[in-house]
Amino acid sequence: MNPIDQCPVPHSPLDALVIAPHPDDAELGMGGTIAKLISQGWNIGVLDLTNGEPTPHGTLEIRERETRIATTALGLKWRWNLGMRNRYLEATLENRQSLAEVFRVTRPRWLFAPYWEDAHPDHIAATAMIESARFWSKLSKTEMTGQPFHPTRIFYYYCIHLKLVPQPAFIMDITDQWDAKLASVAAYESQFVTGKDSISPSFLERLKSESEFWGKAIGVRHGEPFASREPIGLSVMNNLI
Ligand SMILES: [Zn+2]
């Protein structure tokens, strides 16, 4: 069966779709921004490409439960898992088509993808797959499900496994959403808490420091950085902080 047949159709086209190689990447990279945009009335979706298993302390059941808790913490109404294979993610033509079909069905105005430079092969493959699927999504005269559609913007969130210092295109103020972000990440106990009790500072403490670092860069308490390959056009200046 074509996986797209199972894809839930949102009640209205998505304002933005966040694509994550694994459940927890969207929360780590931009959980605060997701919660913020939802609070402002945006219709946001998260698409996980794989189930993220196996991991040392996880099982399929545990990961599904953790994902449900995180989804609730962020207030997400649309989330789906495309069922690709964890650790073996590749930007194949077949995977490109599956993802392009999700875009044609959910019709997100904007896309958020993992940052293009990473140590994790799944993340690099995901970014390449998202960019090529974005292009394929607009094609006519194909056998793909849905009508041609082109997401107008693509931004990149940082959930990277390299010790590099991002040079973001913009930073979102997530001060009021920090608690929701922390709750969404802490939901993945099997990934960030279990078996890591003796590590100091803890993963969640480091996440907070990172969030405060980006907040300090724009004069607020908490922030999340984003990259863009293309210049960002502005029509007004008065919302910049
Ligand atoms: Zn990941």
py3Dmol code that shows the C-alpha trace and the ligand (Angstrom):
import py3Dmol

protein = """\
ATOM      1  CA  MET A   1       0.000   0.000   0.000  1.00  0.00           C
ATOM      2  CA  ASN A   2       1.185   3.525  -0.734  1.00  0.00           C
ATOM      3  CA  PRO A   3       1.925   5.159   2.658  1.00  0.00           C
ATOM      4  CA  ILE A   4       0.279   8.377   1.477  1.00  0.00           C
ATOM      5  CA  ASP A   5      -3.105   6.626   1.616  1.00  0.00           C
ATOM      6  CA  GLN A   6      -2.766   6.719   5.423  1.00  0.00           C
ATOM      7  CA  CYS A   7      -1.769  10.387   5.593  1.00  0.00           C
ATOM      8  CA  PRO A   8      -4.285  12.397   7.636  1.00  0.00           C
ATOM      9  CA  VAL A   9      -5.649  15.380   5.692  1.00  0.00           C
ATOM     10  CA  PRO A  10      -5.511  18.530   7.850  1.00  0.00           C
ATOM     11  CA  HIS A  11      -8.806  20.439   8.286  1.00  0.00           C
ATOM     12  CA  SER A  12      -7.200  23.304   6.358  1.00  0.00           C
ATOM     13  CA  PRO A  13      -3.869  23.642   4.531  1.00  0.00           C
ATOM     14  CA  LEU A  14      -0.934  23.784   6.948  1.00  0.00           C
ATOM     15  CA  ASP A  15       0.750  27.124   7.541  1.00  0.00           C
ATOM     16  CA  ALA A  16       3.996  25.270   8.172  1.00  0.00           C
ATOM     17  CA  LEU A  17       5.220  21.700   8.257  1.00  0.00           C
ATOM     18  CA  VAL A  18       8.208  20.728  10.390  1.00  0.00           C
ATOM     19  CA  ILE A  19       9.938  17.617   9.059  1.00  0.00           C
ATOM     20  CA  ALA A  20      12.005  15.609  11.530  1.00  0.00           C
ATOM     21  CA  PRO A  21      14.230  12.586  10.847  1.00  0.00           C
ATOM     22  CA  HIS A  22      13.341  11.182  14.290  1.00  0.00           C
ATOM     23  CA  PRO A  23      10.666  11.865  16.916  1.00  0.00           C
ATOM     24  CA  ASP A  24      12.305  14.465  19.279  1.00  0.00           C
ATOM     25  CA  ASP A  25      14.259  16.396  16.601  1.00  0.00           C
ATOM     26  CA  ALA A  26      11.445  18.883  15.993  1.00  0.00           C
ATOM     27  CA  GLU A  27      11.089  19.476  19.749  1.00  0.00           C
ATOM     28  CA  LEU A  28      14.833  19.908  20.297  1.00  0.00           C
ATOM     29  CA  GLY A  29      15.347  22.229  17.369  1.00  0.00           C
ATOM     30  CA  MET A  30      12.210  24.342  17.432  1.00  0.00           C
ATOM     31  CA  GLY A  31       9.749  23.207  20.087  1.00  0.00           C
ATOM     32  CA  GLY A  32       9.434  26.769  21.370  1.00  0.00           C
ATOM     33  CA  THR A  33       8.751  28.181  17.924  1.00  0.00           C
ATOM     34  CA  ILE A  34       6.160  25.487  17.231  1.00  0.00           C
ATOM     35  CA  ALA A  35       4.337  26.349  20.468  1.00  0.00           C
ATOM     36  CA  LYS A  36       4.626  30.070  19.731  1.00  0.00           C
ATOM     37  CA  LEU A  37       3.226  29.851  16.201  1.00  0.00           C
ATOM     38  CA  ILE A  38       0.366  27.635  17.385  1.00  0.00           C
ATOM     39  CA  SER A  39      -0.460  30.176  20.114  1.00  0.00           C
ATOM     40  CA  GLN A  40      -0.630  32.819  17.371  1.00  0.00           C
ATOM     41  CA  GLY A  41      -3.168  30.767  15.421  1.00  0.00           C
ATOM     42  CA  TRP A  42      -0.877  29.052  12.938  1.00  0.00           C
ATOM     43  CA  ASN A  43      -1.853  25.604  11.715  1.00  0.00           C
ATOM     44  CA  ILE A  44       1.400  23.695  12.280  1.00  0.00           C
ATOM     45  CA  GLY A  45       2.183  20.057  11.488  1.00  0.00           C
ATOM     46  CA  VAL A  46       5.091  17.812  12.419  1.00  0.00           C
ATOM     47  CA  LEU A  47       6.075  14.938  10.172  1.00  0.00           C
ATOM     48  CA  ASP A  48       8.464  12.386  11.672  1.00  0.00           C
ATOM     49  CA  LEU A  49      10.213  10.402   8.950  1.00  0.00           C
ATOM     50  CA  THR A  50      11.173   7.390  11.111  1.00  0.00           C
ATOM     51  CA  ASN A  51      10.220   5.972  14.507  1.00  0.00           C
ATOM     52  CA  GLY A  52      13.737   6.569  15.852  1.00  0.00           C
ATOM     53  CA  GLU A  53      14.195   3.014  17.092  1.00  0.00           C
ATOM     54  CA  PRO A  54      16.275   1.101  18.041  1.00  0.00           C
ATOM     55  CA  THR A  55      17.934   3.146  20.786  1.00  0.00           C
ATOM     56  CA  PRO A  56      19.599   1.906  24.031  1.00  0.00           C
ATOM     57  CA  HIS A  57      16.634   2.624  26.340  1.00  0.00           C
ATOM     58  CA  GLY A  58      13.713   2.933  23.941  1.00  0.00           C
ATOM     59  CA  THR A  59      11.111   0.620  22.463  1.00  0.00           C
ATOM     60  CA  LEU A  60       8.487   1.340  19.835  1.00  0.00           C
ATOM     61  CA  GLU A  61       5.798   1.528  22.502  1.00  0.00           C
ATOM     62  CA  ILE A  62       7.821   3.845  24.732  1.00  0.00           C
ATOM     63  CA  ARG A  63       8.695   6.156  21.840  1.00  0.00           C
ATOM     64  CA  GLU A  64       5.083   6.363  20.681  1.00  0.00           C
ATOM     65  CA  ARG A  65       3.939   7.234  24.183  1.00  0.00           C
ATOM     66  CA  GLU A  66       6.683   9.845  24.605  1.00  0.00           C
ATOM     67  CA  THR A  67       5.808  11.373  21.223  1.00  0.00           C
ATOM     68  CA  ARG A  68       2.153  11.655  22.243  1.00  0.00           C
ATOM     69  CA  ILE A  69       3.103  13.479  25.463  1.00  0.00           C
ATOM     70  CA  ALA A  70       5.415  15.858  23.563  1.00  0.00           C
ATOM     71  CA  THR A  71       2.742  16.511  20.942  1.00  0.00           C
ATOM     72  CA  THR A  72       0.276  17.492  23.646  1.00  0.00           C
ATOM     73  CA  ALA A  73       2.859  19.696  25.400  1.00  0.00           C
ATOM     74  CA  LEU A  74       3.305  21.731  22.218  1.00  0.00           C
ATOM     75  CA  GLY A  75      -0.405  21.891  21.385  1.00  0.00           C
ATOM     76  CA  LEU A  76       0.058  20.208  17.991  1.00  0.00           C
ATOM     77  CA  LYS A  77      -3.082  19.142  16.181  1.00  0.00           C
ATOM     78  CA  TRP A  78      -1.397  17.466  13.210  1.00  0.00           C
ATOM     79  CA  ARG A  79       1.434  14.948  13.473  1.00  0.00           C
ATOM     80  CA  TRP A  80       2.217  11.897  11.423  1.00  0.00           C
ATOM     81  CA  ASN A  81       4.996   9.341  10.988  1.00  0.00           C
ATOM     82  CA  LEU A  82       5.985   8.434   7.458  1.00  0.00           C
ATOM     83  CA  GLY A  83       7.434   5.074   8.554  1.00  0.00           C
ATOM     84  CA  MET A  84      10.831   5.253   6.860  1.00  0.00           C
ATOM     85  CA  ARG A  85      13.653   3.165   8.288  1.00  0.00           C
ATOM     86  CA  ASN A  86      15.658   4.657  11.153  1.00  0.00           C
ATOM     87  CA  ARG A  87      19.465   4.656  10.624  1.00  0.00           C
ATOM     88  CA  TYR A  88      18.967   3.763   6.960  1.00  0.00           C
ATOM     89  CA  LEU A  89      17.363   6.986   5.795  1.00  0.00           C
ATOM     90  CA  GLU A  90      18.266   7.783   2.198  1.00  0.00           C
ATOM     91  CA  ALA A  91      17.163  10.469  -0.240  1.00  0.00           C
ATOM     92  CA  THR A  92      15.950   7.879  -2.750  1.00  0.00           C
ATOM     93  CA  LEU A  93      13.492   8.650  -5.529  1.00  0.00           C
ATOM     94  CA  GLU A  94      10.879   6.555  -3.756  1.00  0.00           C
ATOM     95  CA  ASN A  95      11.294   8.472  -0.496  1.00  0.00           C
ATOM     96  CA  ARG A  96      11.331  11.787  -2.377  1.00  0.00           C
ATOM     97  CA  GLN A  97       7.986  10.899  -3.939  1.00  0.00           C
ATOM     98  CA  SER A  98       6.432   9.866  -0.606  1.00  0.00           C
ATOM     99  CA  LEU A  99       7.443  13.161   0.947  1.00  0.00           C
ATOM    100  CA  ALA A 100       6.358  15.217  -2.075  1.00  0.00           C
ATOM    101  CA  GLU A 101       2.953  13.530  -1.825  1.00  0.00           C
ATOM    102  CA  VAL A 102       2.687  14.573   1.833  1.00  0.00           C
ATOM    103  CA  PHE A 103       3.342  18.169   0.742  1.00  0.00           C
ATOM    104  CA  ARG A 104       0.666  17.878  -1.967  1.00  0.00           C
ATOM    105  CA  VAL A 105      -1.872  16.542   0.545  1.00  0.00           C
ATOM    106  CA  THR A 106      -1.103  18.836   3.514  1.00  0.00           C
ATOM    107  CA  ARG A 107      -0.131  21.913   1.418  1.00  0.00           C
ATOM    108  CA  PRO A 108       2.186  23.666   3.896  1.00  0.00           C
ATOM    109  CA  ARG A 109       2.968  27.278   3.053  1.00  0.00           C
ATOM    110  CA  TRP A 110       6.385  26.990   4.715  1.00  0.00           C
ATOM    111  CA  LEU A 111       8.714  24.089   5.492  1.00  0.00           C
ATOM    112  CA  PHE A 112      11.164  23.629   8.339  1.00  0.00           C
ATOM    113  CA  ALA A 113      13.990  21.138   7.745  1.00  0.00           C
ATOM    114  CA  PRO A 114      17.015  20.016   9.769  1.00  0.00           C
ATOM    115  CA  TYR A 115      20.142  22.129   9.214  1.00  0.00           C
ATOM    116  CA  TRP A 116      22.068  20.828   6.201  1.00  0.00           C
ATOM    117  CA  GLU A 117      25.372  20.158   7.983  1.00  0.00           C
ATOM    118  CA  ASP A 118      25.351  17.337  10.525  1.00  0.00           C
ATOM    119  CA  ALA A 119      27.217  14.244  11.666  1.00  0.00           C
ATOM    120  CA  HIS A 120      24.087  12.072  11.616  1.00  0.00           C
ATOM    121  CA  PRO A 121      23.582  10.522   8.158  1.00  0.00           C
ATOM    122  CA  ASP A 122      19.796  10.382   8.697  1.00  0.00           C
ATOM    123  CA  HIS A 123      19.703  14.142   9.215  1.00  0.00           C
ATOM    124  CA  ILE A 124      21.779  14.895   6.109  1.00  0.00           C
ATOM    125  CA  ALA A 125      19.605  12.532   4.062  1.00  0.00           C
ATOM    126  CA  ALA A 126      16.439  14.119   5.444  1.00  0.00           C
ATOM    127  CA  THR A 127      17.511  17.616   4.436  1.00  0.00           C
ATOM    128  CA  ALA A 128      18.385  16.499   0.894  1.00  0.00           C
ATOM    129  CA  MET A 129      15.109  14.596   0.648  1.00  0.00           C
ATOM    130  CA  ILE A 130      13.037  17.577   1.835  1.00  0.00           C
ATOM    131  CA  GLU A 131      14.664  19.979  -0.626  1.00  0.00           C
ATOM    132  CA  SER A 132      14.166  17.662  -3.593  1.00  0.00           C
ATOM    133  CA  ALA A 133      10.624  16.734  -2.505  1.00  0.00           C
ATOM    134  CA  ARG A 134       9.767  20.425  -2.266  1.00  0.00           C
ATOM    135  CA  PHE A 135      10.699  20.732  -5.943  1.00  0.00           C
ATOM    136  CA  TRP A 136       8.882  17.563  -6.989  1.00  0.00           C
ATOM    137  CA  SER A 137       5.769  18.613  -5.124  1.00  0.00           C
ATOM    138  CA  LYS A 138       5.009  21.310  -7.715  1.00  0.00           C
ATOM    139  CA  LEU A 139       5.252  19.029 -10.750  1.00  0.00           C
ATOM    140  CA  SER A 140       2.273  18.527 -13.040  1.00  0.00           C
ATOM    141  CA  LYS A 141       1.674  15.551 -15.342  1.00  0.00           C
ATOM    142  CA  THR A 142       2.904  13.017 -12.764  1.00  0.00           C
ATOM    143  CA  GLU A 143       1.352   9.988 -11.129  1.00  0.00           C
ATOM    144  CA  MET A 144       1.876  11.469  -7.680  1.00  0.00           C
ATOM    145  CA  THR A 145      -1.068  11.749  -5.316  1.00  0.00           C
ATOM    146  CA  GLY A 146      -2.546  15.212  -4.880  1.00  0.00           C
ATOM    147  CA  GLN A 147      -2.410  18.429  -6.845  1.00  0.00           C
ATOM    148  CA  PRO A 148       0.797  20.355  -7.635  1.00  0.00           C
ATOM    149  CA  PHE A 149       1.905  22.528  -4.736  1.00  0.00           C
ATOM    150  CA  HIS A 150       5.045  24.500  -3.905  1.00  0.00           C
ATOM    151  CA  PRO A 151       5.916  25.505  -0.306  1.00  0.00           C
ATOM    152  CA  THR A 152       7.145  29.062  -0.717  1.00  0.00           C
ATOM    153  CA  ARG A 153       9.740  29.095   2.061  1.00  0.00           C
ATOM    154  CA  ILE A 154      12.116  26.635   3.639  1.00  0.00           C
ATOM    155  CA  PHE A 155      13.952  27.366   6.879  1.00  0.00           C
ATOM    156  CA  TYR A 156      16.343  25.143   8.786  1.00  0.00           C
ATOM    157  CA  TYR A 157      16.306  24.389  12.511  1.00  0.00           C
ATOM    158  CA  TYR A 158      19.343  23.227  14.461  1.00  0.00           C
ATOM    159  CA  CYS A 159      19.265  19.738  15.914  1.00  0.00           C
ATOM    160  CA  ILE A 160      22.812  18.817  15.034  1.00  0.00           C
ATOM    161  CA  HIS A 161      25.325  16.261  16.200  1.00  0.00           C
ATOM    162  CA  LEU A 162      28.374  18.352  15.296  1.00  0.00           C
ATOM    163  CA  LYS A 163      30.066  20.692  17.762  1.00  0.00           C
ATOM    164  CA  LEU A 164      29.734  23.609  15.414  1.00  0.00           C
ATOM    165  CA  VAL A 165      28.565  27.099  16.342  1.00  0.00           C
ATOM    166  CA  PRO A 166      25.555  28.047  14.196  1.00  0.00           C
ATOM    167  CA  GLN A 167      25.480  31.301  12.251  1.00  0.00           C
ATOM    168  CA  PRO A 168      21.710  31.736  12.174  1.00  0.00           C
ATOM    169  CA  ALA A 169      19.702  33.880   9.771  1.00  0.00           C
ATOM    170  CA  PHE A 170      17.277  34.773  12.561  1.00  0.00           C
ATOM    171  CA  ILE A 171      16.495  33.907  16.173  1.00  0.00           C
ATOM    172  CA  MET A 172      12.958  33.459  17.446  1.00  0.00           C
ATOM    173  CA  ASP A 173      12.102  34.780  20.913  1.00  0.00           C
ATOM    174  CA  ILE A 174      10.655  31.760  22.740  1.00  0.00           C
ATOM    175  CA  THR A 175      10.793  33.183  26.261  1.00  0.00           C
ATOM    176  CA  ASP A 176       7.082  32.570  26.853  1.00  0.00           C
ATOM    177  CA  GLN A 177       7.270  29.102  25.288  1.00  0.00           C
ATOM    178  CA  TRP A 178      10.341  27.807  27.104  1.00  0.00           C
ATOM    179  CA  ASP A 179       8.300  25.786  29.612  1.00  0.00           C
ATOM    180  CA  ALA A 180       6.366  24.108  26.780  1.00  0.00           C
ATOM    181  CA  LYS A 181       9.586  23.337  24.935  1.00  0.00           C
ATOM    182  CA  LEU A 182      11.218  21.895  28.045  1.00  0.00           C
ATOM    183  CA  ALA A 183       8.138  19.733  28.718  1.00  0.00           C
ATOM    184  CA  SER A 184       8.133  18.484  25.123  1.00  0.00           C
ATOM    185  CA  VAL A 185      11.807  17.502  25.224  1.00  0.00           C
ATOM    186  CA  ALA A 186      11.600  16.039  28.748  1.00  0.00           C
ATOM    187  CA  ALA A 187       8.780  13.821  27.463  1.00  0.00           C
ATOM    188  CA  TYR A 188      11.451  11.764  25.675  1.00  0.00           C
ATOM    189  CA  GLU A 189      12.682  10.308  28.940  1.00  0.00           C
ATOM    190  CA  SER A 190      14.121   7.205  27.245  1.00  0.00           C
ATOM    191  CA  GLN A 191      16.393   9.425  25.171  1.00  0.00           C
ATOM    192  CA  PHE A 192      17.503  12.183  27.525  1.00  0.00           C
ATOM    193  CA  VAL A 193      17.071  10.977  31.096  1.00  0.00           C
ATOM    194  CA  THR A 194      17.197   7.176  31.428  1.00  0.00           C
ATOM    195  CA  GLY A 195      20.758   5.940  31.913  1.00  0.00           C
ATOM    196  CA  LYS A 196      22.170   9.478  32.017  1.00  0.00           C
ATOM    197  CA  ASP A 197      21.606  10.263  35.692  1.00  0.00           C
ATOM    198  CA  SER A 198      25.310  10.693  36.491  1.00  0.00           C
ATOM    199  CA  ILE A 199      26.113  13.161  33.710  1.00  0.00           C
ATOM    200  CA  SER A 200      26.483  16.778  34.874  1.00  0.00           C
ATOM    201  CA  PRO A 201      25.317  19.160  33.604  1.00  0.00           C
ATOM    202  CA  SER A 202      22.373  17.075  32.469  1.00  0.00           C
ATOM    203  CA  PHE A 203      21.127  17.140  28.908  1.00  0.00           C
ATOM    204  CA  LEU A 204      18.154  19.284  29.871  1.00  0.00           C
ATOM    205  CA  GLU A 205      20.391  21.735  31.758  1.00  0.00           C
ATOM    206  CA  ARG A 206      22.548  22.109  28.663  1.00  0.00           C
ATOM    207  CA  LEU A 207      19.451  22.622  26.527  1.00  0.00           C
ATOM    208  CA  LYS A 208      18.457  25.495  28.821  1.00  0.00           C
ATOM    209  CA  SER A 209      21.937  27.060  28.626  1.00  0.00           C
ATOM    210  CA  GLU A 210      21.816  26.848  24.851  1.00  0.00           C
ATOM    211  CA  SER A 211      18.368  28.438  24.764  1.00  0.00           C
ATOM    212  CA  GLU A 212      19.569  31.259  27.040  1.00  0.00           C
ATOM    213  CA  PHE A 213      22.652  31.786  24.879  1.00  0.00           C
ATOM    214  CA  TRP A 214      20.478  32.393  21.811  1.00  0.00           C
ATOM    215  CA  GLY A 215      18.091  34.504  23.843  1.00  0.00           C
ATOM    216  CA  LYS A 216      20.968  36.691  25.052  1.00  0.00           C
ATOM    217  CA  ALA A 217      22.016  37.265  21.444  1.00  0.00           C
ATOM    218  CA  ILE A 218      18.720  39.103  20.816  1.00  0.00           C
ATOM    219  CA  GLY A 219      18.203  40.564  24.290  1.00  0.00           C
ATOM    220  CA  VAL A 220      15.547  38.174  25.583  1.00  0.00           C
ATOM    221  CA  ARG A 221      15.534  35.201  27.984  1.00  0.00           C
ATOM    222  CA  HIS A 222      15.200  32.285  25.538  1.00  0.00           C
ATOM    223  CA  GLY A 223      15.722  31.929  21.790  1.00  0.00           C
ATOM    224  CA  GLU A 224      15.844  29.414  18.965  1.00  0.00           C
ATOM    225  CA  PRO A 225      18.134  29.944  15.954  1.00  0.00           C
ATOM    226  CA  PHE A 226      17.204  29.250  12.322  1.00  0.00           C
ATOM    227  CA  ALA A 227      19.143  29.201   9.057  1.00  0.00           C
ATOM    228  CA  SER A 228      18.060  30.092   5.542  1.00  0.00           C
ATOM    229  CA  ARG A 229      19.805  29.454   2.251  1.00  0.00           C
ATOM    230  CA  GLU A 230      17.838  32.254   0.621  1.00  0.00           C
ATOM    231  CA  PRO A 231      17.610  35.916   1.700  1.00  0.00           C
ATOM    232  CA  ILE A 232      14.617  36.711   3.895  1.00  0.00           C
ATOM    233  CA  GLY A 233      12.381  39.422   2.478  1.00  0.00           C
ATOM    234  CA  LEU A 234      10.727  41.954   4.794  1.00  0.00           C
ATOM    235  CA  SER A 235       7.758  44.203   4.149  1.00  0.00           C
ATOM    236  CA  VAL A 236       7.791  45.865   7.571  1.00  0.00           C
ATOM    237  CA  MET A 237      10.597  46.585  10.048  1.00  0.00           C
ATOM    238  CA  ASN A 238       8.614  47.256  13.198  1.00  0.00           C
ATOM    239  CA  ASN A 239       8.398  43.693  14.503  1.00  0.00           C
ATOM    240  CA  LEU A 240      12.143  43.201  14.682  1.00  0.00           C
ATOM    241  CA  ILE A 241      13.623  43.053  18.181  1.00  0.00           C
TER     242      ILE A 241
END
"""
ligand_1 = """\
1
ZN
Zn 17.542 12.909 14.925
"""
view = py3Dmol.view(width=600, height=400)
view.addModel(protein, "pdb")
view.setStyle({"model": 0}, {"cartoon": {"style": "trace"}})
view.addModel(ligand_1, "xyz")
view.setStyle({"model": 1}, {"stick": {}})
view.zoomTo()
view.show()
